[in-house]
């Protein structure tokens, strides 16, 4: 047992994530060069900056600490902190262990004053959106899958996280038959799907299944990257597909197989 916390204050750190520089101020590392082992890892996020990793934990009612691996941009959200039953610190030169009670609460942004029981996602409007692990509009069984059509516009990464909290993932259309089924239900609005070409420009993959798009229904002359930075996949009001900026806010569709 460590009787004393090792707190390292980071005044300003810069990370490059998806082409953006992240400025991190007043982050407090509880144990540098160490990771905490625990059976209570809630979620694992990849390609995420340290500040965003901590913010995700602060916005979650159950999250108490994170392991953050700097080189891999890898974040583990943990529903426990060091000293609780089943936890231990192990040496790992690439890892920082960070407890939430040490962090500036303003990192939670618009979610700070909410009563969310699980995770809060800040919307582009500045309002918080509570993700409680349930489909807010009710699951719809279509074919061999369940779908959740969420009519709260949020950014692509937030939509991806929301689906994960529902034990699902963003929509992956795999056939013309599925396209027709979704198009009939989703017409009239714009919805995020689970495709991106962030890793290799022009090569879209489904992030959940980590496969290329065998079936597509692109709008004419799409995907075109919009000149620059359109890396996330949406389905338009007429059912055609388009690449758009991941920071845009749209409705989104989650899916999971019928058990």
N, C-alpha and C positions, 0 to 999 in steps of 0.2 A: 504493500500500500504506500502511496505517496502521501505524506502528511501535508505537503505544500503544493499549491498549484504553480506551475511555471507559466506565467503570462507574458507573452511577447506582443508588444504593441507595434502594429504596422501602420505607419502614418500614411504612406501612399505607395501602392503597388500597381503595376500596369500588366494586364494580361490581354492577349489578342484572342478573341473568340469570334469565329465567323466573321472576321474582318473588322470587328469593333474593338476599340481600346476601352477596357474597363478600369475606372479609377476607384480604388478601394481605400477608404479613409477610416482610421480608428478601429480597424479589425483587431481583435485580441485572440491570439493563438494560445490555447490552453497548454498544449504540449507539442512542441515542434520536433519533427523527426520521429514521431510515434503515431501509431494508429490504435484505436480501441477495438478489441474483439467483443462481439456481443451477438446474441441470437435475435436481437430486436432491431435488425436493419429493416427499415420500412420501405425504402426505395433507393435505387441507384440511378444517378443521372450522369450523363456523359457529355463532353464538349460544353462544359459550363464553367464560368469564372468563379473565383472564390466568393466574391460578394454575392453573386446570384445563388450560390450554394447555401450560404448562410441565410439569405433572405427566404429561400424556399423552406428552410427549417423553422425560421421565426414565424412564418405564415401558417405553420401547421401546429395545431393544438397539442399534438402528441409528441412532436419532435423535441428532443432535449440536447442533441449534439450531432456533429458531423465528423466524418473522416474526409479530408480533402487531399487528393494527390495532384500536386501542382503540374508536373510534366504531362500527365495524361488528361488533365482537366476533368477529373473523375470525382464524383461527390456521392457519399453514402449518408442518407438521412437515418438517424438512429433514435428510437423511442426509449433511450436510456442514457445515463451519463456515468462517468467513471466512479467506481466505488459502490455502485449498485450490484446486486447479485448477478453473477454470470459475466461480469466485465473484467477486462484486464488490458493493460497497455503493453504493446509490443514495439520493438524498435523497427522503424521503417523510414529510411532517410528521405523518401519521396513524399512522405505523408505528414500532414498536420492534423492533430486532433483538436476540435474546437467546440466548447460548450456554449450554449445559447444565453445563459444567464450573464455571461461576460460581455455580450455584444450590445452595440447601440440600437435601441428599439426602433429608431426612426428608419431602419432598414426595411421594416415591414410596410412602409408607405401607407396607402389608403386602407390597408388591412388591420392597422394597429388597434383600432377601437371596436372591431367587430366581435361578435360572439360566436364565430365559426367554431364548430366542434372538431373539425378535422383540418382541411386546408382552405386557405383564402387566396384567391387569385385576383390581383388588381386589374381592372378593366382599363381600356384605353381612355374611357370617359373619366377616369379617376375614381370611379365607384368600385367597391369590393364585390367579388362574386364568391360565394361560399360553395365549395365542392364537398359534398357529404358522402360520397361513395355510392349515391343512388342516382338513377336517371331522373332528372327533374320533370321530364315530360312523359315518363313511363316507357318501358321497353316495348318495341314493336317487333313481332316475329314476322320475318319476310323470308320465305324459302328456308334455308338451313341455318340462318343466323338471327340474332337479335340486334336491333338497331336503336340507338338513342339519338333523336334529333333535338339538339340543344339550341334554342333560339335566343341565346345570350351572346352577342358578338365579342370575341376575345382574340388575342394574337395566337398564331399557330402553335408556339411552344406551350402556351397556357392551355390550349385545347388538347394538345397531346398529353399534358400532365393530368388534366381533368379526366380524360378517358382512362388513364392508368388507374386513377382512384376509383373508377367504376369497375375495376378488374376487366377492362376492355382495352381497345386501341382505336386510333383514328381509322376511319373508313378506308378499306382497300378494295377497289372494284376489280374483280378478276375475270369477268366475262360480260358479253353483251347482254345476257339474260339478267345478270345482277344490275347492270347499268340501267336497264329498262325499269326494273323494280324500284331502284333508288330514285330515278328521274321522276317517276310517277308520284313519289311521296315528297320529294324535295323541290319541286318546281316552284318558281316565283321568287326564290331567294338564292344567296350565295353561301356556300358551305365549305369549310376546310375538310380536306381529305388527308390521308397519311403519307403522301408522297413528297419527296424533296430531292434536289440535286445539289445540296450544299457541299457534299464531298467531292463531286466531279461534275462541273458545269455541263449541262446538256444531257446528263445521264440520270434520269429520275429513278429512284428506288422506293419501294414501300418500306418504311422504317421499321415497322413491327416484324414483318417476315423477312426483311433484309434481302428482298428479291427485286429484280428489274420488272418493269411494267410489261407484262405479256399482252395485255389488252389495254387499249387507249381510246379516248374519244375527244381528242384535242380540237379546240376551236381552230379555224383556218389560220395558218401562219404562227401557230403556237406549238411548243413553248418558244418564246423569243427573248426571255430574260429582261424584257422591257428596257433594253439598253444596259441595265445593270441591276443586279441584286434581287431578281425575282426567283426565289429558290423554293417556294412552297406551293403545293398543288391545291387548287380549289375547283369545285364544280359549280358552274354558273346556273343562273335561273332557268336556262333552257336545256340543261343537262350536259352541255359541252364543258371541256376541261380547259383550265388556264393556269399558267404560272403567275404568282403574285408575290409581292414583298411579304416576308414572314411577319413583319411588324404591323401589317394591316389587320383589321379586326372584322371577322365574319362569324356567322353561325358555324356550327361544326357537328359532325356525325361520328358517333362512336359505334363500334360493332364488337360482337363476340359470338362464338359458336354456341349453339343450343346444347346444353349439357344433357 
